[in-house]
Structure formats: structure tokens, C-alpha cells
Amino acid sequence: MMWERIKRFWAADRSAAVARPQSLWSRDMDNPWAAESILILGDDPRVRGIAQILSRNGAHVEFKTMVTLQCLYQIPLEHFSVVIMTDTNVAETFDVMDIGGIIRRTDPSIRLVWASTTFPAPQIVDKVLRPFCDVALNMHCSEVDLIFALK
């Protein structure tokens, strides 16, 4: 009997991906962030401005601070449509490339945003940064910059 259940389990169709909140953004939306579930990784106080803009506009925002890189494997990424990563947490012994690379390999469809004070303006990244983020965003960004990052 147990053997039969194991056979049925392995014979089941595994092609269906884990369901995640899908971004429903469109150019016609008045409030594009209402359809987003956003994870912010890092504890830089400057990222709170981004979080306030997002939550004020209806996005679900959640913060996580990671002590070790292994903490990333315990985060339910399927609950989020966007991950915003900061690069200024001094307690971390790993960087955005580590975090973004792991998330990208785990789920290639999730939108990865690197928030930093070093970027002058939001930008779609090139081939060099593509393996670990989709958009580079300044932490002191405006609402217009965030909409650019969402597209």
C-alpha cells in the first residue's frame, strides 16, 4: 500500500509551477502598486522611504533582515512578485550578487530590484548585472522612479 502511494506521487504531473502573486500592472492602471507583493531584504533606514511610498499606494510590503545567507532559503519567495535588495547592511557578510544570484536561480520570473545610494537614477540593468537583478534603483527615489522599476 505504501509503495503504491509512492508510485502515484512520482507519477503525478510536476510541470505546474508554484503559484505566486502575479503582477497585474498595466499602463492604464491608476495605482500600479496595488497588485504587488514586495519583499525588502536589508535593514538600511533609507529604504523605509521606498516602503512608505509602496504601502501608501496599496502594495503589500514585508521586510526581512538576513543574518546568514542560509536564511534566504527559508523565505517563501512564492508569496512575492518583487524583491528589493539593499547593499548597505554592515552585518551581512554577503552581497547583492549572492542574494540576487540565488533568487534568480530559484525563481527566474521574480522581479529583482537593487536599491542603493550609488545609482544616480533608476535603470534597467545590462548583461553584467542581469544574473542577479533586473533594475538598479536609487534609495532616494520618487514615486515615478518606482513606477519605472515596476515596468
C-alpha positions, 0 to 999 in steps of 0.5 A, a space after each residue: 500500500 505504501 509503495 503504491 502511494 509512492 508510485 502515484 506521487 512520482 507519477 503525478 504531473 510536476 510541470 505546474 509551477 508554484 503559484 505566486 502573486 502575479 503582477 497585474 500592472 498595466 499602463 492604464 492602471 491608476 495605482 500600479 502598486 496595488 497588485 504587488 507583493 514586495 519583499 525588502 531584504 536589508 535593514 538600511 533606514 533609507 529604504 523605509 522611504 521606498 516602503 512608505 511610498 509602496 504601502 501608501 499606494 496599496 502594495 503589500 510590503 514585508 521586510 526581512 533582515 538576513 543574518 546568514 545567507 542560509 536564511 534566504 532559503 527559508 523565505 517563501 519567495 512564492 508569496 512575492 512578485 518583487 524583491 528589493 535588495 539593499 547593499 548597505 547592511 554592515 552585518 551581512 557578510 554577503 552581497 547583492 550578487 549572492 542574494 540576487 544570484 540565488 533568487 534568480 536561480 530559484 525563481 527566474 520570473 521574480 522581479 529583482 530590484 537593487 536599491 542603493 545610494 550609488 545609482 544616480 537614477 533608476 535603470 534597467 540593468 545590462 548583461 553584467 548585472 542581469 544574473 542577479 537583478 533586473 533594475 538598479 534603483 536609487 534609495 532616494 527615489 520618487 514615486 515615478 522612479 518606482 513606477 519605472 522599476 515596476 515596468 
